Amino acid sequence: MSIKIYTKTKHQKVKDKYIAKMYGVIEGPVHKMLKQFPNEFSFIRHESTRSLRPTKKDKRNDKA
């Protein structure tokens, strides 16, 4: 697995014409990108399965 960097063209309709817009695309496993380039991908918030589980407090409130 590797990180792929390439361009992608999207066509946007403006009035009666289609205008091509070119975007830069970075594709790869998120955990590798975060490890290799922590400053560049600091906007990504890592969400683990542990953070998705309900807390003990929430579990108690759901049962009542």
PDB file of N, CA, C and O in Angstrom, chain B, residues numbered from 101:
ATOM      1  N   MET B 101       0.838  -1.180   0.000  1.00  0.00           N
ATOM      2  CA  MET B 101       0.000   0.000   0.000  1.00  0.00           C
ATOM      3  C   MET B 101       0.880   1.239   0.000  1.00  0.00           C
ATOM      4  O   MET B 101       1.889   1.314   0.700  1.00  0.00           O
ATOM      5  N   SER B 102       0.477   2.179  -0.784  1.00  0.00           N
ATOM      6  CA  SER B 102       1.252   3.405  -0.844  1.00  0.00           C
ATOM      7  C   SER B 102       0.314   4.598  -0.956  1.00  0.00           C
ATOM      8  O   SER B 102      -0.885   4.449  -1.190  1.00  0.00           O
ATOM      9  N   ILE B 103       0.877   5.764  -0.787  1.00  0.00           N
ATOM     10  CA  ILE B 103       0.120   6.994  -0.927  1.00  0.00           C
ATOM     11  C   ILE B 103       0.215   7.452  -2.371  1.00  0.00           C
ATOM     12  O   ILE B 103       1.310   7.570  -2.920  1.00  0.00           O
ATOM     13  N   LYS B 104      -0.939   7.710  -2.991  1.00  0.00           N
ATOM     14  CA  LYS B 104      -0.978   8.137  -4.387  1.00  0.00           C
ATOM     15  C   LYS B 104      -1.372   9.606  -4.436  1.00  0.00           C
ATOM     16  O   LYS B 104      -2.324  10.022  -3.777  1.00  0.00           O
ATOM     17  N   ILE B 105      -0.645  10.380  -5.209  1.00  0.00           N
ATOM     18  CA  ILE B 105      -0.945  11.792  -5.393  1.00  0.00           C
ATOM     19  C   ILE B 105      -1.146  12.025  -6.887  1.00  0.00           C
ATOM     20  O   ILE B 105      -0.252  11.750  -7.687  1.00  0.00           O
ATOM     21  N   TYR B 106      -2.304  12.523  -7.257  1.00  0.00           N
ATOM     22  CA  TYR B 106      -2.596  12.762  -8.665  1.00  0.00           C
ATOM     23  C   TYR B 106      -3.625  13.878  -8.787  1.00  0.00           C
ATOM     24  O   TYR B 106      -4.102  14.400  -7.780  1.00  0.00           O
ATOM     25  N   THR B 107      -3.965  14.241 -10.015  1.00  0.00           N
ATOM     26  CA  THR B 107      -4.975  15.278 -10.246  1.00  0.00           C
ATOM     27  C   THR B 107      -6.249  14.635 -10.776  1.00  0.00           C
ATOM     28  O   THR B 107      -6.218  13.593 -11.432  1.00  0.00           O
ATOM     29  N   LYS B 108      -7.357  15.276 -10.477  1.00  0.00           N
ATOM     30  CA  LYS B 108      -8.654  14.794 -10.933  1.00  0.00           C
ATOM     31  C   LYS B 108      -9.410  15.993 -11.491  1.00  0.00           C
ATOM     32  O   LYS B 108      -9.431  17.059 -10.876  1.00  0.00           O
ATOM     33  N   THR B 109     -10.023  15.821 -12.644  1.00  0.00           N
ATOM     34  CA  THR B 109     -10.767  16.904 -13.275  1.00  0.00           C
ATOM     35  C   THR B 109     -12.254  16.694 -13.071  1.00  0.00           C
ATOM     36  O   THR B 109     -12.791  15.630 -13.379  1.00  0.00           O
ATOM     37  N   LYS B 110     -12.919  17.719 -12.547  1.00  0.00           N
ATOM     38  CA  LYS B 110     -14.373  17.700 -12.378  1.00  0.00           C
ATOM     39  C   LYS B 110     -14.949  18.801 -13.259  1.00  0.00           C
ATOM     40  O   LYS B 110     -14.381  19.889 -13.355  1.00  0.00           O
ATOM     41  N   HIS B 111     -16.084  18.513 -13.903  1.00  0.00           N
ATOM     42  CA  HIS B 111     -16.732  19.499 -14.760  1.00  0.00           C
ATOM     43  C   HIS B 111     -17.923  20.085 -14.029  1.00  0.00           C
ATOM     44  O   HIS B 111     -18.789  19.362 -13.536  1.00  0.00           O
ATOM     45  N   GLN B 112     -17.951  21.416 -13.967  1.00  0.00           N
ATOM     46  CA  GLN B 112     -18.993  22.128 -13.255  1.00  0.00           C
ATOM     47  C   GLN B 112     -19.812  22.938 -14.252  1.00  0.00           C
ATOM     48  O   GLN B 112     -19.259  23.643 -15.095  1.00  0.00           O
ATOM     49  N   LYS B 113     -21.134  22.832 -14.149  1.00  0.00           N
ATOM     50  CA  LYS B 113     -21.995  23.558 -15.078  1.00  0.00           C
ATOM     51  C   LYS B 113     -22.219  24.976 -14.564  1.00  0.00           C
ATOM     52  O   LYS B 113     -22.712  25.175 -13.454  1.00  0.00           O
ATOM     53  N   VAL B 114     -21.854  25.954 -15.381  1.00  0.00           N
ATOM     54  CA  VAL B 114     -22.071  27.365 -15.079  1.00  0.00           C
ATOM     55  C   VAL B 114     -22.869  27.941 -16.242  1.00  0.00           C
ATOM     56  O   VAL B 114     -22.385  28.028 -17.370  1.00  0.00           O
ATOM     57  N   LYS B 115     -24.106  28.331 -15.937  1.00  0.00           N
ATOM     58  CA  LYS B 115     -25.066  28.789 -16.950  1.00  0.00           C
ATOM     59  C   LYS B 115     -25.258  27.697 -18.003  1.00  0.00           C
ATOM     60  O   LYS B 115     -25.835  26.657 -17.688  1.00  0.00           O
ATOM     61  N   ASP B 116     -24.804  27.890 -19.223  1.00  0.00           N
ATOM     62  CA  ASP B 116     -24.990  26.882 -20.277  1.00  0.00           C
ATOM     63  C   ASP B 116     -23.709  26.135 -20.611  1.00  0.00           C
ATOM     64  O   ASP B 116     -23.716  25.260 -21.476  1.00  0.00           O
ATOM     65  N   LYS B 117     -22.612  26.463 -19.942  1.00  0.00           N
ATOM     66  CA  LYS B 117     -21.321  25.869 -20.280  1.00  0.00           C
ATOM     67  C   LYS B 117     -20.798  25.019 -19.128  1.00  0.00           C
ATOM     68  O   LYS B 117     -21.138  25.238 -17.965  1.00  0.00           O
ATOM     69  N   TYR B 118     -19.975  24.058 -19.476  1.00  0.00           N
ATOM     70  CA  TYR B 118     -19.285  23.246 -18.475  1.00  0.00           C
ATOM     71  C   TYR B 118     -17.845  23.733 -18.360  1.00  0.00           C
ATOM     72  O   TYR B 118     -17.138  23.849 -19.361  1.00  0.00           O
ATOM     73  N   ILE B 119     -17.421  24.014 -17.143  1.00  0.00           N
ATOM     74  CA  ILE B 119     -16.063  24.486 -16.904  1.00  0.00           C
ATOM     75  C   ILE B 119     -15.306  23.395 -16.163  1.00  0.00           C
ATOM     76  O   ILE B 119     -15.776  22.871 -15.153  1.00  0.00           O
ATOM     77  N   ALA B 120     -14.130  23.061 -16.676  1.00  0.00           N
ATOM     78  CA  ALA B 120     -13.308  22.021 -16.057  1.00  0.00           C
ATOM     79  C   ALA B 120     -12.516  22.614 -14.898  1.00  0.00           C
ATOM     80  O   ALA B 120     -11.866  23.650 -15.040  1.00  0.00           O
ATOM     81  N   LYS B 121     -12.578  21.942 -13.749  1.00  0.00           N
ATOM     82  CA  LYS B 121     -11.792  22.352 -12.590  1.00  0.00           C
ATOM     83  C   LYS B 121     -10.899  21.188 -12.208  1.00  0.00           C
ATOM     84  O   LYS B 121     -11.348  20.044 -12.130  1.00  0.00           O
ATOM     85  N   MET B 122      -9.637  21.488 -11.970  1.00  0.00           N
ATOM     86  CA  MET B 122      -8.680  20.448 -11.639  1.00  0.00           C
ATOM     87  C   MET B 122      -8.417  20.473 -10.132  1.00  0.00           C
ATOM     88  O   MET B 122      -8.152  21.526  -9.552  1.00  0.00           O
ATOM     89  N   TYR B 123      -8.496  19.299  -9.517  1.00  0.00           N
ATOM     90  CA  TYR B 123      -8.271  19.164  -8.082  1.00  0.00           C
ATOM     91  C   TYR B 123      -7.089  18.249  -7.838  1.00  0.00           C
ATOM     92  O   TYR B 123      -6.852  17.315  -8.604  1.00  0.00           O
ATOM     93  N   GLY B 124      -6.345  18.515  -6.769  1.00  0.00           N
ATOM     94  CA  GLY B 124      -5.279  17.623  -6.346  1.00  0.00           C
ATOM     95  C   GLY B 124      -5.862  16.573  -5.421  1.00  0.00           C
ATOM     96  O   GLY B 124      -6.621  16.901  -4.509  1.00  0.00           O
ATOM     97  N   VAL B 125      -5.518  15.324  -5.644  1.00  0.00           N
ATOM     98  CA  VAL B 125      -6.066  14.222  -4.865  1.00  0.00           C
ATOM     99  C   VAL B 125      -4.930  13.468  -4.186  1.00  0.00           C
ATOM    100  O   VAL B 125      -3.929  13.129  -4.817  1.00  0.00           O
ATOM    101  N   ILE B 126      -5.097  13.212  -2.895  1.00  0.00           N
ATOM    102  CA  ILE B 126      -4.148  12.385  -2.144  1.00  0.00           C
ATOM    103  C   ILE B 126      -4.929  11.177  -1.662  1.00  0.00           C
ATOM    104  O   ILE B 126      -5.908  11.309  -0.928  1.00  0.00           O
ATOM    105  N   GLU B 127      -4.490  10.000  -2.079  1.00  0.00           N
ATOM    106  CA  GLU B 127      -5.226   8.787  -1.769  1.00  0.00           C
ATOM    107  C   GLU B 127      -4.305   7.792  -1.089  1.00  0.00           C
ATOM    108  O   GLU B 127      -3.192   7.546  -1.555  1.00  0.00           O
ATOM    109  N   GLY B 128      -4.762   7.230  -0.005  1.00  0.00           N
ATOM    110  CA  GLY B 128      -3.973   6.226   0.697  1.00  0.00           C
ATOM    111  C   GLY B 128      -4.561   5.918   2.051  1.00  0.00           C
ATOM    112  O   GLY B 128      -5.537   6.540   2.469  1.00  0.00           O
ATOM    113  N   PRO B 129      -3.965   4.951   2.742  1.00  0.00           N
ATOM    114  CA  PRO B 129      -4.440   4.606   4.081  1.00  0.00           C
ATOM    115  C   PRO B 129      -4.219   5.778   5.043  1.00  0.00           C
ATOM    116  O   PRO B 129      -3.120   6.328   5.116  1.00  0.00           O
ATOM    117  N   VAL B 130      -5.251   6.150   5.766  1.00  0.00           N
ATOM    118  CA  VAL B 130      -5.192   7.330   6.631  1.00  0.00           C
ATOM    119  C   VAL B 130      -4.129   7.180   7.712  1.00  0.00           C
ATOM    120  O   VAL B 130      -3.412   8.135   8.010  1.00  0.00           O
ATOM    121  N   HIS B 131      -4.020   5.991   8.301  1.00  0.00           N
ATOM    122  CA  HIS B 131      -3.045   5.829   9.382  1.00  0.00           C
ATOM    123  C   HIS B 131      -1.614   6.036   8.887  1.00  0.00           C
ATOM    124  O   HIS B 131      -0.775   6.556   9.622  1.00  0.00           O
ATOM    125  N   LYS B 132      -1.328   5.633   7.646  1.00  0.00           N
ATOM    126  CA  LYS B 132       0.010   5.861   7.095  1.00  0.00           C
ATOM    127  C   LYS B 132       0.240   7.343   6.809  1.00  0.00           C
ATOM    128  O   LYS B 132       1.329   7.863   7.050  1.00  0.00           O
ATOM    129  N   MET B 133      -0.785   8.020   6.297  1.00  0.00           N
ATOM    130  CA  MET B 133      -0.644   9.443   6.004  1.00  0.00           C
ATOM    131  C   MET B 133      -0.427  10.232   7.292  1.00  0.00           C
ATOM    132  O   MET B 133       0.381  11.159   7.324  1.00  0.00           O
ATOM    133  N   LEU B 134      -1.151   9.864   8.361  1.00  0.00           N
ATOM    134  CA  LEU B 134      -0.988  10.562   9.634  1.00  0.00           C
ATOM    135  C   LEU B 134       0.397  10.334  10.227  1.00  0.00           C
ATOM    136  O   LEU B 134       0.977  11.244  10.819  1.00  0.00           O
ATOM    137  N   LYS B 135       0.927   9.123  10.069  1.00  0.00           N
ATOM    138  CA  LYS B 135       2.260   8.830  10.604  1.00  0.00           C
ATOM    139  C   LYS B 135       3.360   9.526   9.809  1.00  0.00           C
ATOM    140  O   LYS B 135       4.291  10.079  10.394  1.00  0.00           O
ATOM    141  N   GLN B 136       3.259   9.504   8.490  1.00  0.00           N
ATOM    142  CA  GLN B 136       4.305  10.063   7.637  1.00  0.00           C
ATOM    143  C   GLN B 136       4.291  11.590   7.596  1.00  0.00           C
ATOM    144  O   GLN B 136       5.347  12.224   7.587  1.00  0.00           O
ATOM    145  N   PHE B 137       3.097  12.177   7.570  1.00  0.00           N
ATOM    146  CA  PHE B 137       2.969  13.631   7.426  1.00  0.00           C
ATOM    147  C   PHE B 137       2.050  14.197   8.507  1.00  0.00           C
ATOM    148  O   PHE B 137       0.948  14.646   8.192  1.00  0.00           O
ATOM    149  N   PRO B 138       2.473  14.188   9.772  1.00  0.00           N
ATOM    150  CA  PRO B 138       1.573  14.635  10.847  1.00  0.00           C
ATOM    151  C   PRO B 138       1.180  16.104  10.749  1.00  0.00           C
ATOM    152  O   PRO B 138       0.048  16.453  11.085  1.00  0.00           O
ATOM    153  N   ASN B 139       2.072  16.964  10.304  1.00  0.00           N
ATOM    154  CA  ASN B 139       1.739  18.397  10.224  1.00  0.00           C
ATOM    155  C   ASN B 139       0.773  18.689   9.082  1.00  0.00           C
ATOM    156  O   ASN B 139      -0.139  19.501   9.236  1.00  0.00           O
ATOM    157  N   GLU B 140       0.962  18.040   7.949  1.00  0.00           N
ATOM    158  CA  GLU B 140       0.117  18.290   6.784  1.00  0.00           C
ATOM    159  C   GLU B 140      -1.309  17.790   6.998  1.00  0.00           C
ATOM    160  O   GLU B 140      -2.259  18.370   6.473  1.00  0.00           O
ATOM    161  N   PHE B 141      -1.460  16.704   7.776  1.00  0.00           N
ATOM    162  CA  PHE B 141      -2.776  16.114   7.996  1.00  0.00           C
ATOM    163  C   PHE B 141      -3.269  16.343   9.418  1.00  0.00           C
ATOM    164  O   PHE B 141      -4.014  15.526   9.959  1.00  0.00           O
ATOM    165  N   SER B 142      -2.859  17.445  10.017  1.00  0.00           N
ATOM    166  CA  SER B 142      -3.296  17.740  11.385  1.00  0.00           C
ATOM    167  C   SER B 142      -4.784  18.087  11.437  1.00  0.00           C
ATOM    168  O   SER B 142      -5.392  18.044  12.506  1.00  0.00           O
ATOM    169  N   PHE B 143      -5.381  18.433  10.279  1.00  0.00           N
ATOM    170  CA  PHE B 143      -6.810  18.747  10.248  1.00  0.00           C
ATOM    171  C   PHE B 143      -7.670  17.504  10.391  1.00  0.00           C
ATOM    172  O   PHE B 143      -8.855  17.615  10.706  1.00  0.00           O
ATOM    173  N   ILE B 144      -7.100  16.306  10.167  1.00  0.00           N
ATOM    174  CA  ILE B 144      -7.855  15.070  10.302  1.00  0.00           C
ATOM    175  C   ILE B 144      -7.896  14.678  11.768  1.00  0.00           C
ATOM    176  O   ILE B 144      -6.859  14.597  12.427  1.00  0.00           O
ATOM    177  N   ARG B 145      -9.085  14.439  12.270  1.00  0.00           N
ATOM    178  CA  ARG B 145      -9.233  14.019  13.654  1.00  0.00           C
ATOM    179  C   ARG B 145      -9.363  12.507  13.668  1.00  0.00           C
ATOM    180  O   ARG B 145     -10.293  11.946  13.088  1.00  0.00           O
ATOM    181  N   HIS B 146      -8.424  11.855  14.335  1.00  0.00           N
ATOM    182  CA  HIS B 146      -8.437  10.396  14.392  1.00  0.00           C
ATOM    183  C   HIS B 146      -9.537   9.941  15.333  1.00  0.00           C
ATOM    184  O   HIS B 146      -9.642  10.429  16.458  1.00  0.00           O
ATOM    185  N   GLU B 147     -10.352   9.008  14.875  1.00  0.00           N
ATOM    186  CA  GLU B 147     -11.443   8.502  15.683  1.00  0.00           C
ATOM    187  C   GLU B 147     -11.255   7.011  15.861  1.00  0.00           C
ATOM    188  O   GLU B 147     -11.327   6.253  14.894  1.00  0.00           O
ATOM    189  N   SER B 148     -11.017   6.587  17.086  1.00  0.00           N
ATOM    190  CA  SER B 148     -10.807   5.167  17.342  1.00  0.00           C
ATOM    191  C   SER B 148     -12.119   4.515  17.754  1.00  0.00           C
ATOM    192  O   SER B 148     -13.093   5.197  18.075  1.00  0.00           O
ATOM    193  N   THR B 149     -12.133   3.188  17.741  1.00  0.00           N
ATOM    194  CA  THR B 149     -13.350   2.484  18.149  1.00  0.00           C
ATOM    195  C   THR B 149     -13.620   2.712  19.627  1.00  0.00           C
ATOM    196  O   THR B 149     -14.772   2.685  20.058  1.00  0.00           O
ATOM    197  N   ARG B 150     -12.577   2.934  20.400  1.00  0.00           N
ATOM    198  CA  ARG B 150     -12.768   3.181  21.824  1.00  0.00           C
ATOM    199  C   ARG B 150     -13.522   4.488  22.059  1.00  0.00           C
ATOM    200  O   ARG B 150     -14.369   4.566  22.949  1.00  0.00           O
ATOM    201  N   SER B 151     -13.220   5.504  21.271  1.00  0.00           N
ATOM    202  CA  SER B 151     -13.910   6.782  21.438  1.00  0.00           C
ATOM    203  C   SER B 151     -15.365   6.708  20.986  1.00  0.00           C
ATOM    204  O   SER B 151     -16.173   7.554  21.372  1.00  0.00           O
ATOM    205  N   LEU B 152     -15.710   5.713  20.175  1.00  0.00           N
ATOM    206  CA  LEU B 152     -17.080   5.570  19.701  1.00  0.00           C
ATOM    207  C   LEU B 152     -17.967   4.830  20.697  1.00  0.00           C
ATOM    208  O   LEU B 152     -19.192   4.945  20.640  1.00  0.00           O
ATOM    209  N   ARG B 153     -17.359   4.070  21.610  1.00  0.00           N
ATOM    210  CA  ARG B 153     -18.134   3.328  22.603  1.00  0.00           C
ATOM    211  C   ARG B 153     -18.768   4.280  23.608  1.00  0.00           C
ATOM    212  O   ARG B 153     -18.184   5.313  23.936  1.00  0.00           O
ATOM    213  N   PRO B 154     -19.955   3.944  24.098  1.00  0.00           N
ATOM    214  CA  PRO B 154     -20.564   4.805  25.118  1.00  0.00           C
ATOM    215  C   PRO B 154     -19.807   4.691  26.442  1.00  0.00           C
ATOM    216  O   PRO B 154     -19.242   3.643  26.757  1.00  0.00           O
ATOM    217  N   THR B 155     -19.803   5.769  27.205  1.00  0.00           N
ATOM    218  CA  THR B 155     -19.138   5.756  28.510  1.00  0.00           C
ATOM    219  C   THR B 155     -20.020   5.041  29.524  1.00  0.00           C
ATOM    220  O   THR B 155     -21.193   4.776  29.261  1.00  0.00           O
ATOM    221  N   LYS B 156     -19.448   4.730  30.685  1.00  0.00           N
ATOM    222  CA  LYS B 156     -20.227   4.070  31.732  1.00  0.00           C
ATOM    223  C   LYS B 156     -21.422   4.920  32.134  1.00  0.00           C
ATOM    224  O   LYS B 156     -22.513   4.406  32.379  1.00  0.00           O
ATOM    225  N   LYS B 157     -21.200   6.231  32.197  1.00  0.00           N
ATOM    226  CA  LYS B 157     -22.258   7.159  32.572  1.00  0.00           C
ATOM    227  C   LYS B 157     -23.418   7.077  31.579  1.00  0.00           C
ATOM    228  O   LYS B 157     -24.583   7.042  31.975  1.00  0.00           O
ATOM    229  N   ASP B 158     -23.090   7.047  30.288  1.00  0.00           N
ATOM    230  CA  ASP B 158     -24.116   6.969  29.251  1.00  0.00           C
ATOM    231  C   ASP B 158     -24.848   5.626  29.300  1.00  0.00           C
ATOM    232  O   ASP B 158     -26.057   5.567  29.075  1.00  0.00           O
ATOM    233  N   LYS B 159     -24.117   4.551  29.595  1.00  0.00           N
ATOM    234  CA  LYS B 159     -24.743   3.232  29.679  1.00  0.00           C
ATOM    235  C   LYS B 159     -25.783   3.193  30.799  1.00  0.00           C
ATOM    236  O   LYS B 159     -26.875   2.651  30.627  1.00  0.00           O
ATOM    237  N   ARG B 160     -25.429   3.775  31.950  1.00  0.00           N
ATOM    238  CA  ARG B 160     -26.341   3.799  33.090  1.00  0.00           C
ATOM    239  C   ARG B 160     -27.604   4.598  32.756  1.00  0.00           C
ATOM    240  O   ARG B 160     -28.705   4.204  33.141  1.00  0.00           O
ATOM    241  N   ASN B 161     -27.451   5.704  32.051  1.00  0.00           N
ATOM    242  CA  ASN B 161     -28.601   6.538  31.702  1.00  0.00           C
ATOM    243  C   ASN B 161     -29.506   5.856  30.692  1.00  0.00           C
ATOM    244  O   ASN B 161     -30.719   6.070  30.706  1.00  0.00           O
ATOM    245  N   ASP B 162     -28.935   5.031  29.808  1.00  0.00           N
ATOM    246  CA  ASP B 162     -29.749   4.325  28.808  1.00  0.00           C
ATOM    247  C   ASP B 162     -30.606   3.248  29.433  1.00  0.00           C
ATOM    248  O   ASP B 162     -31.724   3.007  28.977  1.00  0.00           O
ATOM    249  N   LYS B 163     -30.097   2.583  30.488  1.00  0.00           N
ATOM    250  CA  LYS B 163     -30.852   1.498  31.143  1.00  0.00           C
ATOM    251  C   LYS B 163     -32.038   2.028  31.930  1.00  0.00           C
ATOM    252  O   LYS B 163     -33.054   1.343  32.048  1.00  0.00           O
ATOM    253  N   ALA B 164     -31.928   3.218  32.462  1.00  0.00           N
ATOM    254  CA  ALA B 164     -33.007   3.771  33.311  1.00  0.00           C
ATOM    255  C   ALA B 164     -34.184   4.255  32.512  1.00  0.00           C
ATOM    256  O   ALA B 164     -35.160   4.741  33.082  1.00  0.00           O
TER     257      ALA B 164
END
